[in-house]
Amino acid sequence: KGLDFQERMGLVTRTIESASSDLAHFFGLFGIVFFGYAVVGTLLFGHQFSGMSTVGGSALTLMVFLLSLDSTQFYASMSHAAQGYAFHLFLWSFLVITFFILLNI
């Protein structure tokens, strides 16, 4: 209601207000999935990769990966920290679930 004096900004605030329930559900689901991957990343790679030694560090590393989509900066340091199939399964399932499913639907 604060921005209803201007037509376009009022439209934006009314749209966000009407979508607030759906946005809350999306952010809740995204948070659960993202936190789960951060915990698993810490357990799989934390003992050898300093970027994932804590859950907070894992979350930051995964967010950088998600926003940049540049797997080359993580490949050399993470691929030797766990079995090859575990690394690829972790990285590609994270990418498919968070980017292609959660962020694009």
N, C-alpha and C positions, 0 to 999 in steps of 0.2 A: 504494500500500500504506500510505502514511502516514495516510490518512484512513479506513481500513477499520474503525476502532473505532466510527465513527458510521455507521449504516446508509445514510442518504440521501447523505451526502458520499462514502461508499464507492462507491455506485452511480454517482455523477457521475465519480469518478476512473476507475473501471473502464470506463465508457462512452467517456471521452476516450482512454484507453489503447487500447481496441479500435478506435477510429476514427482513431488517430494517423497511419496510413499514408494514408488518404483525405484527412485534413486537410493533411498535408504536400504532397500533390499539388495540392490546391486552392490553398493559399497560394503554391506555386510558379507555377502557371498564372496566378493573379491578379497576382502580382508581375511576370511577364513582360508581360502585357497592359497593366497599369498603367504600367510603366516605358516601354513602347513609346508609349503615348499621351502621356506626359510629354515624351519626346524630340520627337515630332511637334508637340506644342503649343509647345515652345520654338522649333522651326524655323519654324512658321507664324506665331505671334503674338508671339514674343519681342522682335522689333525694335520693336514699338509698344506692347506691353502689359507694364508692369513686373512684373505678377504672374507672367508666364511668361518672364521674361528669362533665367532659369537653369533647369536640369532640376529642381533641388530646389524652386524656386519654382513650377514647373509642377506638380510632384507635390502640393505643398501646395494649390495652387489647385484642382486636379482633385479632391482629397480633400474639400475644403470643398464643392465643387459636388456631389459624390456623396453626401455626408452630409446636405446641406441641400436638394438638388434645387431650388434657386432659381436659375433661369437669368437672372433679371432683373438680378442684380448683375453678371453677366459680359457681358450682351448689349451694353450701351452701349460698354464699353471694348474688347471683343474683336471686335465685328462689323466695325469699320472697319480692323482690322489685317490682314485677308486678304480675299480674294474672298468674296462672300456665300454662294455654294454651298459653299466650303471650310469656312467657319465652321459652317454648319448641318450639313454632313456630319460634321465633326469632333465637334461637340457631341452630336448625336443618336446617332451610332454609338457614342460613348463611353457615353452613357447606356444605350442598349439592350444593349450587350455587357456592361458591368460590372454595372449594376443589375438588369436584367431577366433576363439569362442567368446570369452568374456568381453573383450574390448570391441568386437565388431558385430555383436548381435544386440 
